[in-house]
């Protein structure tokens, strides 16, 4: 082991946005709005991560965090795992309430949700230039656990080694759950099905893509026709005329 490497016992956490792939795939025409929404939700999760949790890296639609075992680490990790849902819900709610954009990406943001995974194990911490990386079997297992058979888009999944240390208290009933992975075998976990946000506002109804496209075409040709006439600006779609 070199001076840039050390082995530690650590809590490993992944906060993953459910529905991300479909959200991005179905909203290719509104990719800027779609990515703005994803970024805002990820930032909310990042803000809810309390020390000793540290962000290791962003993985597209997920945040990978870790916390070295130590005094109060279990309590803080347990609180953060639940705080992630509160922060995600608040950010999504704010986006939906303050956004009046009718594009499909903005209309679909209510379909996004959150799943959080917590594992505990032995990891190797090492550096590659300016980057701190984690490796080891337990890092691999934590990521494998994201691919599970839980029939929900919103839940907290805790591996048995992490559950035994966290001693979580939650109003949500826990369920014993098992996963089987090739090369790993059976993995015992505990699942908490986090209730949906009761304050989630109704989604904005997006117009059909054809309607949006014709509105854009109309506005473009209206501008080309009216500007030569000396009008200071072309009317926007929906302007009222006498």
Secondary structure, 3 states (H helix, E strand, C coil): CCCCEEEEEEEEEEEEEECHHHHHHHCHHHHHHHHHHHHHHHHHHHHCCCCCCEEEEECCCEEEEEEECCCCHHHHHHHHHHHHHHHHHHHHHHHHHHCCCCCHHHHHHHHCEEEEEEEEEEEEEEEECCEEEEECHHHHHHHHCCCCCCCCCCEEEEEHHHHHHHCCCCCCCEEEEEEEECCCEEEEEEEECCCCCCCCCCCCCCCCHHHHHHHHHHHHHHHHHHHCCCCCCCCCCCCCCC
